[in-house]
Amino acid sequence: MLAQLVTEIFVLFLQSNSRKKLSNSRKKLESHFTCSRLDLENRLKKAKPSEAEHGELRTQIAETADPAEGDLQETLNQLQNELEWRKARNETDDITLDARTAHPNLSIAGDKKSLKHEAQPQKDPANPERFDSTVCVLGFEGFSSGKHYWEVDIEKISDWDLGVARKSTKRKGKLSLSPKEGFWALGLSGRDYWAKTDPWTQVTVQKKPQKIGVYLSYQEGQVTFFNVTDMSVLFTFNDCSFSGEVYPFFKNSHKETTMRVCSIKEKESI
């Protein structure tokens, strides 16, 4: 069957636990594909598990669909998003929080994995590294190269921001979250999600996220945010000018709530 052949191509890119998703898409693929079996067989023989090859196959398949139908394109977009998320997860880091940078109203747990916004400020020593106005904290380890990924549980928080920040960002006074000020962040305020561009960009969310994945590719100058709940890409900052170390950034403006950096036990084999 044609759908089976196409499924085999995508399995080159996705781990076995994604086959159920692919199987559910087979009827859509069967009804829309008109490209020749021979062409796909040749592609299958030459296919390599790389983003470039996946993109080429995706374009070819999409071009064979009826332009009046959107179901196939939606399915392909979902597969592409899932691929990107699984590849990012292979770069998982064990992120901990740097209590020295935490705003006085943030209580950092002993394992350095969670932060609670307390109603009253903590009796923390004043130091030049600590944020004094914006209720935020940085990760303990900074990055000046490589690819890095972490996930954060924000399910019960209605006012938060996550991302990366330059080491040189100011710590005193009110912060303006934008790339110009050394922040690449995405957040929720009330019911609206925003990428902190200049000006802000509203982000459309199909399914309310319980966890957010943050992926940093330093050399590529890229920061991508994932909705872990449905494995979708929320927003990507491109052409970022990092110029020095950047640190994981966490902001929790919702009082009496706890934000937690998740432990990711398994990595995907792509």
C-alpha positions as CSV (number, residue, x, y, z in Angstrom):
1,M,0.0,0.0,0.0
2,L,1.1,3.5,-0.7
3,A,0.3,4.7,2.8
4,Q,2.5,1.9,4.2
5,L,5.4,3.0,2.1
6,V,5.0,6.6,3.2
7,T,4.8,5.5,6.8
8,E,8.1,3.7,6.5
9,I,9.7,6.8,5.2
10,F,8.6,8.8,8.3
11,V,9.6,6.0,10.6
12,L,13.2,6.7,9.6
13,F,12.8,10.0,11.4
14,L,10.5,9.2,14.3
15,Q,11.0,6.8,17.2
16,S,8.8,3.7,17.4
17,N,6.5,5.2,20.0
18,S,5.3,7.6,17.3
19,R,4.0,4.9,15.0
20,K,0.5,5.1,16.4
21,K,0.3,8.7,15.4
22,L,1.5,7.8,11.9
23,S,-0.9,4.9,11.7
24,N,-3.8,7.2,12.5
25,S,-2.8,9.4,9.6
26,R,-2.7,6.6,7.0
27,K,-6.3,7.1,5.7
28,K,-5.6,10.8,5.2
29,L,-2.4,10.0,3.3
30,E,-4.2,7.4,1.1
31,S,-7.0,9.7,0.1
32,H,-4.7,12.6,-0.9
33,F,-1.6,11.0,-2.4
34,T,-1.3,10.6,-6.2
35,C,2.4,10.5,-6.6
36,S,3.9,7.4,-8.1
37,R,4.9,4.4,-6.0
38,L,8.2,4.1,-8.0
39,D,9.3,7.6,-7.1
40,L,8.6,7.1,-3.4
41,E,10.4,3.7,-3.5
42,N,13.5,5.4,-5.0
43,R,13.2,8.1,-2.3
44,L,13.0,5.5,0.4
45,K,16.2,3.8,-0.7
46,K,18.1,7.1,-0.6
47,A,16.4,8.6,2.4
48,K,18.6,9.8,5.2
49,P,17.5,10.9,8.7
50,S,18.3,14.6,8.3
51,E,16.2,17.7,8.5
52,A,17.0,18.6,4.9
53,E,15.9,15.2,3.5
54,H,12.8,15.3,5.6
55,G,11.9,18.7,4.4
56,E,12.4,17.6,0.8
57,L,10.1,14.7,1.2
58,R,7.6,16.8,3.0
59,T,7.5,19.3,0.1
60,Q,7.1,16.6,-2.5
61,I,4.3,14.9,-0.6
62,A,2.4,18.2,0.0
63,E,2.6,19.1,-3.7
64,T,0.7,16.0,-4.6
65,A,-2.3,16.9,-2.4
66,D,-5.5,18.5,-3.5
67,P,-4.9,22.2,-2.7
68,A,-8.6,22.5,-1.7
69,E,-8.0,20.2,1.2
70,G,-6.2,21.2,4.4
71,D,-6.2,18.0,6.3
72,L,-3.0,16.6,4.8
73,Q,-1.1,19.8,5.3
74,E,-2.2,19.9,8.9
75,T,-1.1,16.3,9.4
76,L,2.3,17.0,7.8
77,N,2.7,20.1,10.0
78,Q,2.0,18.0,13.1
79,L,4.6,15.4,12.0
80,Q,7.1,18.1,11.4
81,N,6.5,19.7,14.8
82,E,6.8,16.3,16.5
83,L,10.1,15.6,14.7
84,E,11.5,19.0,15.8
85,W,10.5,18.4,19.4
86,R,12.0,14.9,19.5
87,K,15.2,16.1,18.0
88,A,15.4,18.9,20.6
89,R,14.8,16.4,23.4
90,N,18.0,14.7,22.6
91,E,19.8,17.8,23.8
92,T,18.3,17.6,27.3
93,D,20.3,19.3,30.0
94,D,20.0,18.9,33.8
95,I,19.0,22.4,34.6
96,T,19.2,23.8,38.2
97,L,18.4,27.2,39.6
98,D,20.9,29.7,40.8
99,A,19.5,30.9,44.2
100,R,22.0,33.8,44.2
101,T,20.0,35.4,41.4
102,A,16.5,34.8,42.7
103,H,14.2,37.7,43.5
104,P,13.5,38.0,47.3
105,N,9.9,36.7,46.8
106,L,11.1,33.5,45.2
107,S,11.7,30.5,47.4
108,I,14.1,28.0,45.8
109,A,13.7,24.4,46.7
110,G,16.6,22.4,48.2
111,D,17.1,20.4,44.9
112,K,17.3,23.7,43.0
113,K,14.6,22.5,40.6
114,S,11.6,24.5,41.7
115,L,10.7,28.1,42.6
116,K,7.7,29.3,44.5
117,H,6.4,32.9,44.5
118,E,6.0,33.7,48.1
119,A,3.6,36.4,49.4
120,Q,6.4,37.8,51.6
121,P,10.1,38.4,50.6
122,Q,12.7,35.9,51.9
123,K,15.5,37.1,54.1
124,D,18.1,36.6,51.4
125,P,21.5,38.4,51.4
126,A,21.6,41.3,49.0
127,N,24.2,40.9,46.2
128,P,24.8,42.3,42.7
129,E,23.6,39.1,41.0
130,R,20.1,39.2,42.5
131,F,17.1,40.5,40.6
132,D,15.4,43.0,42.9
133,S,12.2,44.1,41.0
134,T,11.2,41.4,38.5
135,V,10.2,38.1,40.1
136,C,12.7,35.9,38.3
137,V,15.7,33.7,38.6
138,L,18.4,32.3,36.3
139,G,19.7,28.8,35.8
140,F,23.0,27.9,37.5
141,E,24.9,27.0,34.4
142,G,25.4,29.3,31.4
143,F,25.9,28.3,27.8
144,S,28.3,29.8,25.2
145,S,28.0,27.0,22.6
146,G,26.1,23.8,21.7
147,K,22.5,22.8,21.8
148,H,20.5,22.6,25.0
149,Y,16.9,21.7,26.0
150,W,14.9,21.7,29.2
151,E,11.2,21.5,30.2
152,V,9.3,23.5,32.8
153,D,6.0,22.7,34.5
154,I,3.8,25.8,34.3
155,E,0.3,24.1,34.5
156,K,-1.1,26.0,37.5
157,I,0.6,29.4,36.7
158,S,-1.3,32.2,34.9
159,D,1.5,34.7,34.7
160,W,5.0,33.5,33.7
161,D,7.9,33.9,31.3
162,L,10.6,31.4,30.2
163,G,13.5,31.5,27.9
164,V,17.2,32.6,28.0
165,A,19.0,35.7,29.1
166,R,22.4,37.2,28.6
167,K,24.7,37.0,31.6
168,S,25.2,40.8,31.3
169,T,21.5,41.7,31.6
170,K,20.7,44.2,34.4
171,R,19.6,42.8,37.7
172,K,18.3,46.0,39.3
173,G,15.1,47.8,38.5
174,K,12.2,46.9,36.3
175,L,13.2,44.6,33.3
176,S,12.0,44.9,29.7
177,L,11.9,41.5,28.2
178,S,13.1,41.8,24.7
179,P,16.1,40.6,22.6
180,K,17.5,44.2,22.6
181,E,17.7,44.0,26.4
182,G,19.2,40.5,26.3
183,F,16.1,38.3,26.8
184,W,14.6,35.8,24.4
185,A,11.4,34.8,26.2
186,L,7.9,33.6,25.8
187,G,5.2,33.9,28.4
188,L,1.6,33.8,29.5
189,S,-0.3,36.8,30.9
190,G,-3.9,36.0,31.8
191,R,-5.2,34.1,28.9
192,D,-2.8,35.4,26.2
193,Y,0.5,33.9,25.2
194,W,3.2,36.3,23.9
195,A,6.7,36.0,22.4
196,K,8.7,38.9,23.9
197,T,9.8,40.4,20.6
198,D,9.9,44.2,20.1
199,P,6.9,44.8,19.9
200,W,5.5,41.6,21.4
201,T,4.1,38.9,19.1
202,Q,0.9,37.2,20.2
203,V,1.2,33.4,20.0
204,T,-1.8,31.1,19.0
205,V,-2.1,28.0,21.2
206,Q,-4.2,25.1,20.1
207,K,-4.1,23.2,23.4
208,K,-3.3,24.7,26.8
209,P,0.2,23.7,27.7
210,Q,1.1,22.0,31.0
211,K,4.8,22.0,30.2
212,I,6.9,24.2,28.0
213,G,10.1,23.0,26.3
214,V,12.9,25.5,25.7
215,Y,15.5,24.6,23.0
216,L,18.6,26.7,22.6
217,S,20.9,26.2,19.5
218,Y,23.7,28.7,20.3
219,Q,25.7,28.5,17.0
220,E,22.5,28.8,14.9
221,G,21.3,31.8,17.0
222,Q,18.0,30.1,17.7
223,V,15.6,29.7,20.6
224,T,12.5,27.6,20.1
225,F,9.6,27.1,22.5
226,F,7.5,23.9,22.4
227,N,4.1,23.0,23.9
228,V,5.0,19.6,25.3
229,T,1.3,18.8,25.8
230,D,0.7,18.5,22.0
231,M,4.3,18.5,20.8
232,S,3.8,21.7,18.8
233,V,6.2,24.5,18.1
234,L,4.9,27.7,19.7
235,F,7.5,30.2,18.6
236,T,11.1,30.5,17.4
237,F,13.5,33.4,17.7
238,N,15.9,33.3,14.8
239,D,19.2,35.2,14.2
240,C,19.7,35.8,17.9
241,S,22.8,37.9,18.8
242,F,23.9,36.2,22.0
243,S,27.5,37.6,22.3
244,G,28.6,35.7,25.4
245,E,27.1,33.4,27.9
246,V,23.3,33.0,28.1
247,Y,21.4,31.4,31.0
248,P,18.0,29.7,31.3
249,F,15.5,32.3,32.5
250,F,12.5,31.7,34.7
251,K,9.9,34.3,35.8
252,N,6.9,33.5,38.0
253,S,4.6,36.5,38.7
254,H,1.7,34.4,40.0
255,K,1.8,34.5,43.8
256,E,1.6,31.3,45.9
257,T,2.3,29.1,42.9
258,T,5.3,26.9,42.1
259,M,7.2,26.5,38.8
260,R,9.3,23.4,38.4
261,V,12.1,22.3,36.1
262,C,11.2,18.8,34.9
263,S,13.4,15.7,34.9
264,I,13.5,14.1,31.5
265,K,14.6,10.5,31.8
266,E,14.4,9.3,28.3
267,K,16.1,10.5,25.1
268,E,14.7,9.8,21.6
269,S,16.7,8.0,19.0
270,I,16.2,9.8,15.7
